[in-house]
Amino acid sequence: MSELHRNPNNLLHRDLKPKNILIDQETKTPYIADFGSLKFISNTENTVVASKSTQIYRPNESVILNVYNRQSDIYQVGIILFQLLGGKFPEASFDWLDEKQKSKFLKITESEFEKWQFIHSAIDNLIVKNKLLDYDSLPIYINNKIKSVIKTATNKDLNKRYSTCSEFIKGLFDLKKQNKDWWIDYDDIYANKENKKYYKISEDKKGSYLQVSKNQINWTRDNKHNGTLESIISRIHKD
């Protein structure tokens, strides 16, 4: 994306989402794809017209003013980062609504189009209010520093959003220096510290327990926590 934005390319993608990121199966290299919404932005322009990209990836300025800029691409990558780290969106359109909205929706007796418009408007309202992302849906090991990077990338206020790809990259780089790698395999949660120390969180009838290893073969029980999943996660983050 930095290459797209760089002068003299000056290109905005305008439709960044997981489906438009391709992964080379052998090298695991990601590639941006689908340039159907690509737009040139000159050095004298601040914005271009917004594209009709997938609704949940449209930034605030696109919804309200129908404009798009380099920071709008950054916003969309912020949404992708949220999903990449395990953040979830409602599977059913109806579930985007709060209880009051659901009650109103069920009273709509006009066409299906009217119902669709109601949900569409509700999602736009979440975007405008900066409440689209449910941070509670992220895995428990995603800490506040990582959430802060996502929030900065997706802030509705352009003055508070990353202004360039370089700023965003630095935010991610600083995170990489501070955080461990985490993943889930079946029902177990794993963490890795620079390939030198591994952590494994499992469950039994008594609750959560932690094991540590240097080679992922020989595991030793670690009891430097109070037994709750939250305390184990905190213990790993601090180690």
SULRAGI-V506547 format. One record per residue. N is the residue number from 1. OMEGA is omega in radians with two decimals (none if undefined). Layout:
# SULRAGI-V506547
n=(N & N)
omega=(OMEGA & OMEGA)
This chain:
# SULRAGI-V506547
n=(1 & 2 & 3 & 4 & 5 & 6 & 7 & 8 & 9 & 10 & 11 & 12 & 13 & 14 & 15 & 16 & 17 & 18 & 19 & 20 & 21 & 22 & 23 & 24 & 25 & 26 & 27 & 28 & 29 & 30 & 31 & 32 & 33 & 34 & 35 & 36 & 37 & 38 & 39 & 40 & 41 & 42 & 43 & 44 & 45 & 46 & 47 & 48 & 49 & 50 & 51 & 52 & 53 & 54 & 55 & 56 & 57 & 58 & 59 & 60 & 61 & 62 & 63 & 64 & 65 & 66 & 67 & 68 & 69 & 70 & 71 & 72 & 73 & 74 & 75 & 76 & 77 & 78 & 79 & 80 & 81 & 82 & 83 & 84 & 85 & 86 & 87 & 88 & 89 & 90 & 91 & 92 & 93 & 94 & 95 & 96 & 97 & 98 & 99 & 100 & 101 & 102 & 103 & 104 & 105 & 106 & 107 & 108 & 109 & 110 & 111 & 112 & 113 & 114 & 115 & 116 & 117 & 118 & 119 & 120 & 121 & 122 & 123 & 124 & 125 & 126 & 127 & 128 & 129 & 130 & 131 & 132 & 133 & 134 & 135 & 136 & 137 & 138 & 139 & 140 & 141 & 142 & 143 & 144 & 145 & 146 & 147 & 148 & 149 & 150 & 151 & 152 & 153 & 154 & 155 & 156 & 157 & 158 & 159 & 160 & 161 & 162 & 163 & 164 & 165 & 166 & 167 & 168 & 169 & 170 & 171 & 172 & 173 & 174 & 175 & 176 & 177 & 178 & 179 & 180 & 181 & 182 & 183 & 184 & 185 & 186 & 187 & 188 & 189 & 190 & 191 & 192 & 193 & 194 & 195 & 196 & 197 & 198 & 199 & 200 & 201 & 202 & 203 & 204 & 205 & 206 & 207 & 208 & 209 & 210 & 211 & 212 & 213 & 214 & 215 & 216 & 217 & 218 & 219 & 220 & 221 & 222 & 223 & 224 & 225 & 226 & 227 & 228 & 229 & 230 & 231 & 232 & 233 & 234 & 235 & 236 & 237 & 238 & 239)
omega=(3.10 & 3.13 & 3.10 & -3.06 & -3.01 & 3.04 & 0.19 & -3.12 & 3.07 & -3.09 & 3.04 & -3.13 & 3.05 & 3.12 & 3.14 & 3.12 & -3.07 & -3.13 & -3.14 & 3.02 & -3.12 & -3.12 & 3.05 & -3.04 & -3.10 & -3.05 & -3.09 & 3.12 & 3.11 & 3.09 & 3.03 & -3.12 & 3.08 & -3.11 & -3.14 & -3.13 & -3.09 & -3.11 & 3.07 & 3.06 & -3.07 & -3.14 & -3.12 & -3.13 & 3.05 & -3.09 & 2.95 & 3.11 & -3.13 & 3.06 & 3.09 & -3.14 & -3.14 & -2.93 & -3.03 & 3.10 & 3.14 & 3.13 & -3.11 & -3.09 & 3.09 & -3.13 & -3.03 & -3.00 & -3.10 & 3.10 & -3.07 & 3.11 & -3.12 & 3.13 & 3.09 & 3.03 & 3.12 & 3.10 & -3.10 & 3.08 & 3.06 & 3.08 & 3.10 & 3.12 & 3.09 & -3.13 & -3.13 & -3.13 & 3.05 & 3.10 & -3.04 & 2.96 & 3.09 & 3.13 & 3.14 & -3.12 & -3.11 & -3.06 & 3.01 & -3.04 & 2.99 & -3.02 & 3.13 & 3.13 & 3.11 & 3.11 & 3.11 & -3.12 & -3.09 & 3.13 & 3.12 & -3.09 & 3.12 & -3.06 & 3.07 & 3.11 & 3.11 & 3.12 & 3.13 & 3.13 & -3.14 & 3.14 & 3.13 & 3.13 & 3.13 & 3.12 & 3.07 & 3.14 & 3.08 & 3.12 & -3.10 & -3.12 & -3.12 & -3.11 & -3.10 & -3.03 & 3.07 & -3.07 & 3.08 & 3.13 & 3.10 & 3.08 & -3.04 & -3.10 & 3.07 & -3.01 & -3.05 & 3.12 & 3.10 & 3.10 & -3.14 & 3.10 & 3.11 & -3.12 & 3.11 & -3.14 & -3.04 & -3.12 & 3.14 & -3.13 & -3.12 & 3.14 & 3.14 & 3.12 & 3.02 & -3.09 & -3.14 & 3.06 & -3.13 & 3.10 & 3.14 & 3.14 & 3.12 & 3.11 & 3.12 & -3.14 & 3.12 & 3.09 & -3.10 & 3.14 & -3.01 & -2.98 & 3.05 & 3.04 & -3.12 & 3.02 & 3.13 & 3.10 & -2.99 & -3.10 & -3.11 & 3.09 & -3.13 & 3.01 & -3.09 & 3.11 & 3.06 & 3.12 & -3.13 & -3.10 & -3.11 & -3.14 & -3.14 & 3.12 & -3.13 & 3.14 & 2.95 & -3.09 & -3.12 & -3.13 & -3.09 & 3.03 & -3.03 & 3.02 & 3.12 & -3.10 & 3.05 & -3.06 & -3.10 & 3.09 & 3.12 & -3.07 & 3.12 & 3.13 & 3.11 & -3.08 & -3.13 & 3.14 & -3.08 & 3.05 & 3.11 & 3.12 & 3.14 & -3.12 & 3.10 & 3.10 & 3.13 & 3.12 & -3.13 & 3.13 & -3.07 & -3.03 & none)
